[in-house]
Structure formats: C-alpha cells, structure tokens
Amino acid sequence: MKDIISINKNIAIYVDYENIFNKLKSYGIQPFKDLDFFRVIGELFKGLGSNVLKYIAYANFNDTDFNNMDQIQIQEHGLSEIHNYNNSTTTANSLLTMDVLSDLFMQDNITKFIIISSEKNLINLVKAIKCENKSVCCILTKNEINYVVREYIGDIKYIEDIFGFNSKCT
C-alpha cells in the first residue's frame, strides 16, 4: 500500500461524505456496510506512518438516505463531523473548502491535505494549497473526474483502487 499514497507525517483528512455517499450509492455500495470506509482510510494513513491531526466528515445527516448509524459510526472511527442543515449539495463542499483554507493558513503543522470528494471544482482549492508549499492528495471516484482536474491536481488516488471494486454504475 505504500506506493498508493506518499508518506507525510502530519496530515488532515477532509471527507465530503454526502458527495462520496451518493457516488458509492450509484455503484450499489454502502460506505459502512460494504467498505468500512472510514476505518480503512484511517488505517491506510496510520499504516504509512502518518500522524492524522484532523479527520472530518461533512454531510447533511438529516438526509433520508442516511440512517441514524452513519453519524454514530463516523464518531466511533474518531472523526469529527460537520452537519449542514441545508438541502443543497454544495453546502458540504463549501464548508469543507472553508475548513481547508482556514487550516492551511492557521495550522502550520499540517504537511499534507487529503481531500476525499468527487466534486469537479477542486482546482482552486488545490491551487491555494500548492501556493503555500503544502502537499495535497485528492481521493476521488473514477467516473466523476475530468481530465483537466486530473492533470492539474496530479496526486489523485481512486476509491475504486483503494477498496478494489469496479466503478460501473448500477
């Protein structure tokens, strides 16, 4: 697994859970039931020797697609969760972006930012991180990334590869 993601000691992981949940749902996959998503991601980085300083998930947990266990299981895996009350899918993404930018300028000890989302508008956020001489890795689904984003971001890993499943939608 060490060749999948480069090692950086102090990392922060930001998960647009609402977005990832919906992408995985389109594959017929439930993040907790089928993948144990947060445990696997956390153990991946810890196993690489990273010190996970922040691990946070963003979603509207009132959405009927989530069951009550989603938020509880997120907490059990040591994540913080940011609940957005808005029905707009861009709200979680906006909150994630604001937190990343805040941490970028206020937390000098973070050496690498891990962003887990399949949003297509990550370029400006990645650009800001790179301008501050910090590393960034985006973990995305294969079916939702366009070639411009892929070329610009550079350090992209795919959920399908990490968890070993085919990305054909059901």
N, C-alpha and C positions, 0 to 999 in steps of 0.2 A: 504494500500500500504506500510505501514511502515515495514511490515515483509518481503517485497520483497528485499529491499536493506538496509543494515545497514547505520545509520546516521554517517556522518563525516562532520565536519564544512567546511573545505576548500578543495574543490575538483577541479580536472581538468578533462575534458571530451575530449577524442580524438576519432574521428569517421573516420574509413576507409570507407568513403561514397561510393567510387567506388565499393568496395567489398560488402557492405551491399546492395547497389542499385541492383547489379547483383543477389544476393541471393534472395532478395524480388521479383525481376522481374521473377525469376524461379518459384515463387509461384503465379505469376499473380497479384502482388501487386506493386503499385507505392508508394514510401515513402511519398510524399507530398499529393497527391490526396486522397489516401486511408487511410493513417495513421496520417497525420500531424506529422510526425516522430520527427522532432527536437523540436517542441513546446512541445509535450508530454514528451519527455525525459527531457528537461529543467525544465518543471513544476514538474515532478516527484521528481527531486532532490531538487529543491527550496522548494517544499511542505514538504520535510523531514527536512527542516531547514539547508540545505547545502548552503554554500557560493560558488557559481560557479566562480572560479577565471579564468578559461580558458575553452572555448568551441570551438572546432576547427574541421573542416571537411577537408578531403584530397581526391582529385579526379582530374582526367583529364577532366575538364569541356568542352573540345573541342570534347570529345567523342560524336558521333552522337546519342547515347542513351539518353543523357541529352538534355533537351530543355533549352532555354535561361533563363527560370524561375528558374531552380534549384539553380543556383548561387545567384540570386536575393533573393529567398526565404530563402536561408541559411543566407544571410546577414540580412534579416528582422527579423530573430529569434535571432539575436545577436551573431551569430557565426563568427569566423574568418574562412577564407577558404584558403587552400593552393592548388594552382593549379599546377599540374605536367603536363609537356608537353610531357612526354614520353608515348608511347603506351603500355608499359609493366605494367601489373597489380601489379608487385612487387614494383614499384616506390612509390606509395602512402603509401604502408606498410613501406617501408624504411624511408620515410620522417616522418611518424608517430613515428616510433621507435626512430629516432634521436631526435625528439622533446621531447618525453617522457624521454629519458635518459638525455637530457640537463636540462629539468625541474627538474628531480629527483635530480641532483647534484647542481643546481643553485637556486632552489626555495624551501627553507626550509619551507615555509608556506603552501605548499600543503601537506595535510594529507592523501588524498586518490586519486588514479589514476583510472579513469574509461576508459576502452578501449572497444570501440564498433567496432568489426570486427569479421569475421568468418574465419580468417586465422588460419591455423593449427600450425603455428610456433611461438606461443606466449610464450612458456615456458621460453626461455632465458630472454625475456623482463620482465616477471612476476618475475622470479628469481632475477633479478637485483633490482627490486622494493622492494621485500621482504628482500633482503640483507641489504637494507638501512632502515629497520624497518618502512616502509610505507605500507599502505593498498592498495590493488588493487582489482578491480571488473572487470570482463570481461562480456560484454553483447554480446551474440552470437546467431546464429540461431541453432536450434536443429540438423538439418541434416548435419551440417558440422563439428561437433566436435567429436574427437575420445576419447576413454576412458582414455588414458594416459594424454591428455591435461586436461580433466575434473577432474581427480583425483589430478593432480599437482596444478592446479590453485585454486581449492577449491571454491572461491566466484564467481560463474558463475550464471548469470541470462540469461533467454532466451527471445529474441524478441517476439517470439510467445506467451509467457505467459504475458509479459507486455502489448501487444496490443490485446491479446485474439483472435488469429486466428489459424487455423490448418496449419501445416507446410508441408502438402503434396504438392509436386511439380505438376505443371500443365503440 
